Amino acid sequence: VQLVESGGGLVQSGGSLRLSCAASGFTFSRSAMSWYRQAPGKEREQVAIITSNSGIIHYADSVKGRFTISRDNAKNQVYLQMNSLKPEDTAVYYCKSAAYNAWGQGTQVTVSS
């Protein structure tokens, strides 16, 4: 299982970023996928999850209405569109398959006030 996140960066408060995760080594189209984040000194938290056919999507209350998770099963990729970013969104963001306990290197998102 390999997960490679990209798309992070430094953005001002109110800005947007789109994260991507390229997955390989498992049957992506059959796996629910999640985005997690971990801020300095805090535990890793799940921010969004999407089922294999995109039929069910859930968001953490802290990002609901601002973040959108999506996936492209033909490309083995999952995305996180992040709008109206806040300084408290600063964290390393990771994607994860629901079926495997494997993590990528993450991508750093920093939101300046």
N, CA, C and O atoms as CSV, one atom per row, in Angstrom:
chain,resi,resn,atom,element,x,y,z
A,1,VAL,N,N,0.852,-1.185,0.000
A,1,VAL,CA,C,0.000,0.000,0.000
A,1,VAL,C,C,0.889,1.237,0.000
A,1,VAL,O,O,1.768,1.390,0.848
A,2,GLN,N,N,0.643,2.111,-0.966
A,2,GLN,CA,C,1.408,3.362,-1.042
A,2,GLN,C,C,0.453,4.518,-1.226
A,2,GLN,O,O,-0.446,4.475,-2.066
A,3,LEU,N,N,0.660,5.551,-0.430
A,3,LEU,CA,C,-0.162,6.752,-0.480
A,3,LEU,C,C,0.762,7.962,-0.570
A,3,LEU,O,O,1.652,8.134,0.263
A,4,VAL,N,N,0.548,8.787,-1.570
A,4,VAL,CA,C,1.404,9.953,-1.779
A,4,VAL,C,C,0.531,11.193,-1.840
A,4,VAL,O,O,-0.220,11.394,-2.794
A,5,GLU,N,N,0.639,12.022,-0.810
A,5,GLU,CA,C,-0.141,13.253,-0.734
A,5,GLU,C,C,0.635,14.411,-1.351
A,5,GLU,O,O,1.865,14.445,-1.302
A,6,SER,N,N,-0.092,15.347,-1.926
A,6,SER,CA,C,0.522,16.537,-2.503
A,6,SER,C,C,-0.480,17.676,-2.502
A,6,SER,O,O,-1.668,17.474,-2.251
A,7,GLY,N,N,0.013,18.881,-2.788
A,7,GLY,CA,C,-0.866,20.035,-2.920
A,7,GLY,C,C,-0.869,20.993,-1.749
A,7,GLY,O,O,-1.519,22.038,-1.803
A,8,GLY,N,N,-0.149,20.653,-0.686
A,8,GLY,CA,C,-0.097,21.551,0.457
A,8,GLY,C,C,0.721,22.796,0.151
A,8,GLY,O,O,1.318,22.924,-0.918
A,9,GLY,N,N,0.734,23.703,1.108
A,9,GLY,CA,C,1.508,24.928,0.938
A,9,GLY,C,C,1.139,25.965,1.969
A,9,GLY,O,O,0.444,25.687,2.947
A,10,LEU,N,N,1.624,27.176,1.724
A,10,LEU,CA,C,1.342,28.314,2.594
A,10,LEU,C,C,0.281,29.183,1.932
A,10,LEU,O,O,0.422,29.567,0.771
A,11,VAL,N,N,-0.766,29.488,2.662
A,11,VAL,CA,C,-1.870,30.285,2.119
A,11,VAL,C,C,-2.370,31.237,3.206
A,11,VAL,O,O,-2.277,30.947,4.399
A,12,GLN,N,N,-2.892,32.363,2.773
A,12,GLN,CA,C,-3.456,33.311,3.726
A,12,GLN,C,C,-4.835,32.866,4.185
A,12,GLN,O,O,-5.528,32.119,3.494
A,13,SER,N,N,-5.213,33.334,5.351
A,13,SER,CA,C,-6.549,33.045,5.875
A,13,SER,C,C,-7.612,33.454,4.847
A,13,SER,O,O,-7.556,34.542,4.273
A,14,GLY,N,N,-8.571,32.563,4.634
A,14,GLY,CA,C,-9.605,32.793,3.632
A,14,GLY,C,C,-9.288,32.211,2.274
A,14,GLY,O,O,-10.142,32.196,1.388
A,15,GLY,N,N,-8.078,31.737,2.103
A,15,GLY,CA,C,-7.661,31.180,0.834
A,15,GLY,C,C,-8.093,29.740,0.652
A,15,GLY,O,O,-8.803,29.171,1.482
A,16,SER,N,N,-7.644,29.161,-0.463
A,16,SER,CA,C,-8.028,27.791,-0.828
A,16,SER,C,C,-6.816,26.971,-1.226
A,16,SER,O,O,-5.807,27.501,-1.692
A,17,LEU,N,N,-6.935,25.682,-1.034
A,17,LEU,CA,C,-5.950,24.717,-1.511
A,17,LEU,C,C,-6.686,23.456,-1.914
A,17,LEU,O,O,-7.764,23.160,-1.398
A,18,ARG,N,N,-6.100,22.718,-2.837
A,18,ARG,CA,C,-6.645,21.419,-3.231
A,18,ARG,C,C,-5.561,20.377,-3.025
A,18,ARG,O,O,-4.508,20.425,-3.661
A,19,LEU,N,N,-5.827,19.442,-2.139
A,19,LEU,CA,C,-4.904,18.356,-1.873
A,19,LEU,C,C,-5.250,17.154,-2.743
A,19,LEU,O,O,-6.416,16.906,-3.050
A,20,SER,N,N,-4.222,16.418,-3.132
A,20,SER,CA,C,-4.404,15.191,-3.896
A,20,SER,C,C,-3.685,14.053,-3.192
A,20,SER,O,O,-2.694,14.262,-2.492
A,21,CYS,N,N,-4.192,12.862,-3.388
A,21,CYS,CA,C,-3.561,11.659,-2.848
A,21,CYS,C,C,-3.587,10.590,-3.924
A,21,CYS,O,O,-4.650,10.186,-4.393
A,22,ALA,N,N,-2.409,10.139,-4.306
A,22,ALA,CA,C,-2.283,9.056,-5.278
A,22,ALA,C,C,-2.091,7.751,-4.521
A,22,ALA,O,O,-1.182,7.619,-3.701
A,23,ALA,N,N,-2.960,6.792,-4.808
A,23,ALA,CA,C,-2.939,5.517,-4.087
A,23,ALA,C,C,-2.526,4.381,-5.012
A,23,ALA,O,O,-2.838,4.391,-6.203
A,24,SER,N,N,-1.825,3.406,-4.456
A,24,SER,CA,C,-1.442,2.227,-5.221
A,24,SER,C,C,-1.217,1.062,-4.267
A,24,SER,O,O,-1.070,1.251,-3.060
A,25,GLY,N,N,-1.193,-0.149,-4.828
A,25,GLY,CA,C,-0.911,-1.325,-4.032
A,25,GLY,C,C,-2.124,-2.009,-3.437
A,25,GLY,O,O,-1.996,-2.993,-2.708
A,26,PHE,N,N,-3.299,-1.489,-3.748
A,26,PHE,CA,C,-4.531,-2.125,-3.292
A,26,PHE,C,C,-5.644,-1.736,-4.255
A,26,PHE,O,O,-5.465,-0.885,-5.126
A,27,THR,N,N,-6.796,-2.375,-4.080
A,27,THR,CA,C,-7.926,-2.110,-4.977
A,27,THR,C,C,-8.619,-0.839,-4.506
A,27,THR,O,O,-9.535,-0.871,-3.684
A,28,PHE,N,N,-8.157,0.270,-5.046
A,28,PHE,CA,C,-8.615,1.586,-4.612
A,28,PHE,C,C,-10.125,1.713,-4.758
A,28,PHE,O,O,-10.791,2.247,-3.872
A,29,SER,N,N,-10.665,1.232,-5.861
A,29,SER,CA,C,-12.084,1.450,-6.149
A,29,SER,C,C,-13.007,0.751,-5.166
A,29,SER,O,O,-14.204,1.034,-5.138
A,30,ARG,N,N,-12.475,-0.151,-4.365
A,30,ARG,CA,C,-13.293,-0.866,-3.389
A,30,ARG,C,C,-13.097,-0.368,-1.969
A,30,ARG,O,O,-13.681,-0.909,-1.031
A,31,SER,N,N,-12.285,0.650,-1.810
A,31,SER,CA,C,-11.908,1.097,-0.478
A,31,SER,C,C,-12.441,2.485,-0.169
A,31,SER,O,O,-12.274,3.420,-0.951
A,32,ALA,N,N,-13.093,2.604,0.997
A,32,ALA,CA,C,-13.394,3.946,1.489
A,32,ALA,C,C,-12.078,4.649,1.789
A,32,ALA,O,O,-11.100,4.018,2.189
A,33,MET,N,N,-12.066,5.948,1.593
A,33,MET,CA,C,-10.854,6.737,1.793
A,33,MET,C,C,-11.138,7.913,2.723
A,33,MET,O,O,-12.232,8.477,2.721
A,34,SER,N,N,-10.136,8.266,3.510
A,34,SER,CA,C,-10.284,9.375,4.451
A,34,SER,C,C,-9.133,10.350,4.313
A,34,SER,O,O,-8.048,9.994,3.852
A,35,TRP,N,N,-9.383,11.572,4.714
A,35,TRP,CA,C,-8.336,12.552,4.951
A,35,TRP,C,C,-8.268,12.787,6.460
A,35,TRP,O,O,-9.286,12.944,7.134
A,36,TYR,N,N,-7.041,12.804,6.961
A,36,TYR,CA,C,-6.772,13.117,8.361
A,36,TYR,C,C,-5.842,14.328,8.399
A,36,TYR,O,O,-5.239,14.704,7.393
A,37,ARG,N,N,-5.743,14.917,9.568
A,37,ARG,CA,C,-4.757,15.974,9.762
A,37,ARG,C,C,-4.198,15.906,11.182
A,37,ARG,O,O,-4.857,15.436,12.110
A,38,GLN,N,N,-2.973,16.389,11.321
A,38,GLN,CA,C,-2.339,16.423,12.631
A,38,GLN,C,C,-1.615,17.754,12.791
A,38,GLN,O,O,-0.660,18.061,12.078
A,39,ALA,N,N,-2.096,18.521,13.738
A,39,ALA,CA,C,-1.467,19.800,14.056
A,39,ALA,C,C,-0.403,19.579,15.126
A,39,ALA,O,O,-0.472,18.597,15.865
A,40,PRO,N,N,0.573,20.468,15.221
A,40,PRO,CA,C,1.631,20.310,16.231
A,40,PRO,C,C,1.058,20.178,17.630
A,40,PRO,O,O,0.235,20.988,18.056
A,41,GLY,N,N,1.503,19.148,18.343
A,41,GLY,CA,C,1.063,18.951,19.712
A,41,GLY,C,C,-0.329,18.385,19.874
A,41,GLY,O,O,-0.829,18.268,20.993
A,42,LYS,N,N,-0.965,18.032,18.760
A,42,LYS,CA,C,-2.329,17.495,18.824
A,42,LYS,C,C,-2.385,16.111,18.216
A,42,LYS,O,O,-1.494,15.707,17.468
A,43,GLU,N,N,-3.445,15.387,18.548
A,43,GLU,CA,C,-3.633,14.058,17.991
A,43,GLU,C,C,-4.118,14.165,16.542
A,43,GLU,O,O,-4.722,15.158,16.137
A,44,ARG,N,N,-3.836,13.119,15.788
A,44,ARG,CA,C,-4.324,13.066,14.414
A,44,ARG,C,C,-5.847,12.938,14.438
A,44,ARG,O,O,-6.393,12.158,15.218
A,45,GLU,N,N,-6.526,13.695,13.592
A,45,GLU,CA,C,-7.980,13.655,13.551
A,45,GLU,C,C,-8.460,13.447,12.114
A,45,GLU,O,O,-7.843,13.915,11.158
A,46,GLN,N,N,-9.574,12.734,11.993
A,46,GLN,CA,C,-10.173,12.527,10.688
A,46,GLN,C,C,-10.995,13.762,10.332
A,46,GLN,O,O,-11.782,14.255,11.140
A,47,VAL,N,N,-10.799,14.254,9.110
A,47,VAL,CA,C,-11.563,15.430,8.693
A,47,VAL,C,C,-12.639,15.099,7.672
A,47,VAL,O,O,-13.638,15.812,7.574
A,48,ALA,N,N,-12.448,14.015,6.904
A,48,ALA,CA,C,-13.455,13.657,5.907
A,48,ALA,C,C,-13.281,12.207,5.503
A,48,ALA,O,O,-12.179,11.660,5.537
A,49,ILE,N,N,-14.391,11.593,5.119
A,49,ILE,CA,C,-14.353,10.213,4.634
A,49,ILE,C,C,-15.329,10.073,3.476
A,49,ILE,O,O,-16.393,10.692,3.471
A,50,ILE,N,N,-14.961,9.255,2.495
A,50,ILE,CA,C,-15.791,9.031,1.322
A,50,ILE,C,C,-15.812,7.540,1.038
A,50,ILE,O,O,-14.768,6.889,1.049
A,51,THR,N,N,-16.995,6.994,0.784
A,51,THR,CA,C,-17.089,5.567,0.496
A,51,THR,C,C,-16.591,5.268,-0.914
A,51,THR,O,O,-16.316,6.180,-1.693
A,52,SER,N,N,-16.481,3.991,-1.231
A,52,SER,CA,C,-15.837,3.563,-2.477
A,52,SER,C,C,-16.527,4.124,-3.723
A,52,SER,O,O,-15.866,4.448,-4.709
A,53,ASN,N,N,-17.863,4.238,-3.673
A,53,ASN,CA,C,-18.596,4.747,-4.845
A,53,ASN,C,C,-19.034,6.195,-4.662
A,53,ASN,O,O,-19.885,6.689,-5.402
A,54,SER,N,N,-18.455,6.870,-3.682
A,54,SER,CA,C,-18.774,8.275,-3.361
A,54,SER,C,C,-20.211,8.456,-2.891
A,54,SER,O,O,-20.731,9.572,-2.875
A,55,GLY,N,N,-20.851,7.349,-2.506
A,55,GLY,CA,C,-22.245,7.453,-2.114
A,55,GLY,C,C,-22.467,8.054,-0.742
A,55,GLY,O,O,-23.512,8.652,-0.485
A,56,ILE,N,N,-21.497,7.901,0.139
A,56,ILE,CA,C,-21.615,8.441,1.498
A,56,ILE,C,C,-20.366,9.243,1.801
A,56,ILE,O,O,-19.244,8.780,1.592
A,57,ILE,N,N,-20.575,10.455,2.297
A,57,ILE,CA,C,-19.482,11.358,2.644
A,57,ILE,C,C,-19.790,11.972,4.002
A,57,ILE,O,O,-20.920,12.379,4.270
A,58,HIS,N,N,-18.778,12.033,4.850
A,58,HIS,CA,C,-18.930,12.681,6.147
A,58,HIS,C,C,-17.754,13.618,6.386
A,58,HIS,O,O,-16.637,13.384,5.925
A,59,TYR,N,N,-18.042,14.685,7.121
A,59,TYR,CA,C,-17.015,15.658,7.465
A,59,TYR,C,C,-16.995,15.898,8.965
A,59,TYR,O,O,-18.018,15.784,9.641
A,60,ALA,N,N,-15.827,16.229,9.471
A,60,ALA,CA,C,-15.741,16.717,10.841
A,60,ALA,C,C,-16.466,18.056,10.919
A,60,ALA,O,O,-16.495,18.819,9.954
A,61,ASP,N,N,-17.043,18.325,12.072
A,61,ASP,CA,C,-17.790,19.575,12.239
A,61,ASP,C,C,-16.909,20.789,11.968
A,61,ASP,O,O,-17.393,21.818,11.496
A,62,SER,N,N,-15.635,20.672,12.264
A,62,SER,CA,C,-14.727,21.813,12.134
A,62,SER,C,C,-14.483,22.217,10.687
A,62,SER,O,O,-14.036,23.335,10.430
A,63,VAL,N,N,-14.769,21.328,9.734
A,63,VAL,CA,C,-14.508,21.650,8.330
A,63,VAL,C,C,-15.767,21.615,7.478
A,63,VAL,O,O,-15.718,21.935,6.290
A,64,LYS,N,N,-16.881,21.233,8.062
A,64,LYS,CA,C,-18.131,21.104,7.310
A,64,LYS,C,C,-18.501,22.430,6.664
A,64,LYS,O,O,-18.483,23.475,7.314
A,65,GLY,N,N,-18.838,22.380,5.375
A,65,GLY,CA,C,-19.201,23.589,4.648
A,65,GLY,C,C,-18.028,24.309,4.019
A,65,GLY,O,O,-18.217,25.223,3.217
A,66,ARG,N,N,-16.803,23.903,4.377
A,66,ARG,CA,C,-15.595,24.549,3.819
A,66,ARG,C,C,-14.755,23.578,3.004
A,66,ARG,O,O,-14.134,23.972,2.017
A,67,PHE,N,N,-14.731,22.318,3.406
A,67,PHE,CA,C,-13.926,21.302,2.728
A,67,PHE,C,C,-14.836,20.369,1.924
A,67,PHE,O,O,-15.976,20.107,2.308
A,68,THR,N,N,-14.304,19.873,0.798
A,68,THR,CA,C,-15.030,18.910,-0.019
A,68,THR,C,C,-14.101,17.773,-0.401
A,68,THR,O,O,-13.049,17.996,-0.999
A,69,ILE,N,N,-14.490,16.552,-0.054
A,69,ILE,CA,C,-13.719,15.360,-0.437
A,69,ILE,C,C,-14.327,14.777,-1.704
A,69,ILE,O,O,-15.546,14.769,-1.877
A,70,SER,N,N,-13.467,14.292,-2.580
A,70,SER,CA,C,-13.943,13.640,-3.800
A,70,SER,C,C,-12.909,12.610,-4.210
A,70,SER,O,O,-11.816,12.564,-3.646
A,71,ARG,N,N,-13.248,11.786,-5.186
A,71,ARG,CA,C,-12.328,10.746,-5.638
A,71,ARG,C,C,-12.535,10.476,-7.107
A,71,ARG,O,O,-13.596,10.746,-7.669
A,72,ASP,N,N,-11.492,9.933,-7.719
A,72,ASP,CA,C,-11.544,9.503,-9.118
A,72,ASP,C,C,-11.019,8.077,-9.138
A,72,ASP,O,O,-9.807,7.859,-9.105
A,73,ASN,N,N,-11.908,7.118,-9.191
A,73,ASN,CA,C,-11.490,5.710,-9.139
A,73,ASN,C,C,-10.702,5.289,-10.380
A,73,ASN,O,O,-9.907,4.351,-10.318
A,74,ALA,N,N,-10.912,5.963,-11.482
A,74,ALA,CA,C,-10.157,5.641,-12.693
A,74,ALA,C,C,-8.689,6.051,-12.557
A,74,ALA,O,O,-7.813,5.461,-13.190
A,75,LYS,N,N,-8.429,7.055,-11.738
A,75,LYS,CA,C,-7.062,7.540,-11.543
A,75,LYS,C,C,-6.458,7.106,-10.210
A,75,LYS,O,O,-5.310,7.438,-9.915
A,76,ASN,N,N,-7.216,6.370,-9.404
A,76,ASN,CA,C,-6.761,5.966,-8.064
A,76,ASN,C,C,-6.341,7.176,-7.230
A,76,ASN,O,O,-5.294,7.166,-6.581
A,77,GLN,N,N,-7.163,8.205,-7.258
A,77,GLN,CA,C,-6.840,9.413,-6.513
A,77,GLN,C,C,-8.033,9.876,-5.680
A,77,GLN,O,O,-9.192,9.698,-6.056
A,78,VAL,N,N,-7.710,10.467,-4.550
A,78,VAL,CA,C,-8.697,11.111,-3.703
A,78,VAL,C,C,-8.230,12.548,-3.469
A,78,VAL,O,O,-7.033,12.823,-3.382
A,79,TYR,N,N,-9.204,13.455,-3.368
A,79,TYR,CA,C,-8.901,14.872,-3.300
A,79,TYR,C,C,-9.559,15.508,-2.075
A,79,TYR,O,O,-10.534,14.989,-1.532
A,80,LEU,N,N,-9.008,16.628,-1.662
A,80,LEU,CA,C,-9.629,17.431,-0.612
A,80,LEU,C,C,-9.542,18.898,-1.032
A,80,LEU,O,O,-8.471,19.504,-1.003
A,81,GLN,N,N,-10.683,19.450,-1.421
A,81,GLN,CA,C,-10.751,20.867,-1.750
A,81,GLN,C,C,-11.016,21.625,-0.459
A,81,GLN,O,O,-12.005,21.369,0.228
A,82,MET,N,N,-10.136,22.550,-0.134
A,82,MET,CA,C,-10.243,23.290,1.122
A,82,MET,C,C,-10.435,24.768,0.820
A,82,MET,O,O,-9.559,25.415,0.247
A,83,ASN,N,N,-11.574,25.287,1.205
A,83,ASN,CA,C,-11.882,26.697,0.992
A,83,ASN,C,C,-12.027,27.417,2.334
A,83,ASN,O,O,-12.161,26.782,3.380
A,84,SER,N,N,-11.999,28.725,2.289
A,84,SER,CA,C,-12.162,29.546,3.498
A,84,SER,C,C,-11.249,29.057,4.617
A,84,SER,O,O,-11.676,28.875,5.757
A,85,LEU,N,N,-9.998,28.850,4.269
A,85,LEU,CA,C,-9.052,28.294,5.233
A,85,LEU,C,C,-8.819,29.238,6.406
A,85,LEU,O,O,-8.838,30.462,6.268
A,86,LYS,N,N,-8.600,28.624,7.564
A,86,LYS,CA,C,-8.376,29.354,8.805
A,86,LYS,C,C,-7.024,28.952,9.389
A,86,LYS,O,O,-6.524,27.869,9.083
A,87,PRO,N,N,-6.430,29.794,10.215
A,87,PRO,CA,C,-5.149,29.407,10.840
A,87,PRO,C,C,-5.226,28.084,11.592
A,87,PRO,O,O,-4.241,27.349,11.657
A,88,GLU,N,N,-6.380,27.778,12.153
A,88,GLU,CA,C,-6.523,26.511,12.879
A,88,GLU,C,C,-6.564,25.292,11.972
A,88,GLU,O,O,-6.564,24.161,12.457
A,89,ASP,N,N,-6.599,25.506,10.659
A,89,ASP,CA,C,-6.499,24.388,9.714
A,89,ASP,C,C,-5.040,23.988,9.467
A,89,ASP,O,O,-4.776,22.994,8.792
A,90,THR,N,N,-4.104,24.752,10.007
A,90,THR,CA,C,-2.689,24.436,9.836
A,90,THR,C,C,-2.375,23.066,10.433
A,90,THR,O,O,-2.635,22.812,11.609
A,91,ALA,N,N,-1.813,22.191,9.601
A,91,ALA,CA,C,-1.535,20.813,10.018
A,91,ALA,C,C,-0.850,20.086,8.869
A,91,ALA,O,O,-0.759,20.592,7.750
A,92,VAL,N,N,-0.375,18.892,9.174
A,92,VAL,CA,C,0.039,17.973,8.118
A,92,VAL,C,C,-1.188,17.134,7.776
A,92,VAL,O,O,-1.836,16.576,8.662
A,93,TYR,N,N,-1.496,17.052,6.501
A,93,TYR,CA,C,-2.676,16.335,6.038
A,93,TYR,C,C,-2.267,15.003,5.408
A,93,TYR,O,O,-1.315,14.930,4.630
A,94,TYR,N,N,-3.008,13.958,5.762
A,94,TYR,CA,C,-2.738,12.607,5.291
A,94,TYR,C,C,-3.999,11.998,4.698
A,94,TYR,O,O,-5.110,12.300,5.133
A,95,CYS,N,N,-3.820,11.143,3.706
A,95,CYS,CA,C,-4.939,10.324,3.253
A,95,CYS,C,C,-4.728,8.902,3.759
A,95,CYS,O,O,-3.609,8.499,4.076
A,96,LYS,N,N,-5.815,8.159,3.828
A,96,LYS,CA,C,-5.730,6.789,4.350
A,96,LYS,C,C,-6.865,5.953,3.793
A,96,LYS,O,O,-7.998,6.416,3.663
A,97,SER,N,N,-6.539,4.723,3.469
A,97,SER,CA,C,-7.566,3.750,3.108
A,97,SER,C,C,-8.199,3.211,4.386
A,97,SER,O,O,-7.512,2.990,5.383
A,98,ALA,N,N,-9.510,3.002,4.349
A,98,ALA,CA,C,-10.188,2.445,5.516
A,98,ALA,C,C,-9.793,0.992,5.751
A,98,ALA,O,O,-9.973,0.465,6.849
A,99,ALA,N,N,-9.258,0.350,4.726
A,99,ALA,CA,C,-8.972,-1.080,4.824
A,99,ALA,C,C,-7.559,-1.384,5.301
A,99,ALA,O,O,-7.273,-2.522,5.674
A,100,TYR,N,N,-6.678,-0.404,5.299
A,100,TYR,CA,C,-5.284,-0.665,5.623
A,100,TYR,C,C,-4.749,0.371,6.616
A,100,TYR,O,O,-5.106,1.548,6.563
A,101,ASN,N,N,-3.896,-0.089,7.508
A,101,ASN,CA,C,-3.272,0.812,8.475
A,101,ASN,C,C,-1.931,1.282,7.908
A,101,ASN,O,O,-0.864,0.924,8.407
A,102,ALA,N,N,-2.014,2.082,6.865
A,102,ALA,CA,C,-0.814,2.589,6.209
A,102,ALA,C,C,-0.958,4.086,5.986
A,102,ALA,O,O,-2.048,4.572,5.687
A,103,TRP,N,N,0.122,4.804,6.129
A,103,TRP,CA,C,0.108,6.260,6.000
A,103,TRP,C,C,1.168,6.710,5.013
A,103,TRP,O,O,2.225,6.091,4.891
A,104,GLY,N,N,0.878,7.778,4.320
A,104,GLY,CA,C,1.869,8.406,3.471
A,104,GLY,C,C,2.704,9.388,4.286
A,104,GLY,O,O,2.657,9.398,5.516
A,105,GLN,N,N,3.459,10.201,3.581
A,105,GLN,CA,C,4.332,11.165,4.267
A,105,GLN,C,C,3.583,12.428,4.665
A,105,GLN,O,O,4.070,13.227,5.464
A,106,GLY,N,N,2.404,12.596,4.105
A,106,GLY,CA,C,1.608,13.775,4.421
A,106,GLY,C,C,2.031,14.987,3.620
A,106,GLY,O,O,3.089,14.999,2.991
A,107,THR,N,N,1.190,16.004,3.652
A,107,THR,CA,C,1.513,17.270,2.997
A,107,THR,C,C,1.174,18.402,3.963
A,107,THR,O,O,0.099,18.424,4.563
A,108,GLN,N,N,2.094,19.326,4.100
A,108,GLN,CA,C,1.955,20.400,5.087
A,108,GLN,C,C,1.058,21.510,4.540
A,108,GLN,O,O,1.252,22.001,3.428
A,109,VAL,N,N,0.080,21.887,5.346
A,109,VAL,CA,C,-0.773,23.037,5.040
A,109,VAL,C,C,-0.561,24.066,6.143
A,109,VAL,O,O,-0.735,23.767,7.325
A,110,THR,N,N,-0.189,25.266,5.753
A,110,THR,CA,C,0.026,26.339,6.707
A,110,THR,C,C,-0.839,27.530,6.307
A,110,THR,O,O,-0.742,28.028,5.186
A,111,VAL,N,N,-1.677,27.977,7.223
A,111,VAL,CA,C,-2.579,29.098,6.954
A,111,VAL,C,C,-2.161,30.269,7.840
A,111,VAL,O,O,-2.194,30.176,9.067
A,112,SER,N,N,-1.774,31.353,7.213
A,112,SER,CA,C,-1.340,32.530,7.958
A,112,SER,C,C,-2.523,33.472,8.208
A,112,SER,O,O,-3.442,33.574,7.397
A,113,SER,N,N,-2.471,34.144,9.334
A,113,SER,CA,C,-3.576,35.059,9.691
A,113,SER,C,C,-3.335,36.457,9.138
A,113,SER,O,O,-4.158,37.351,9.340
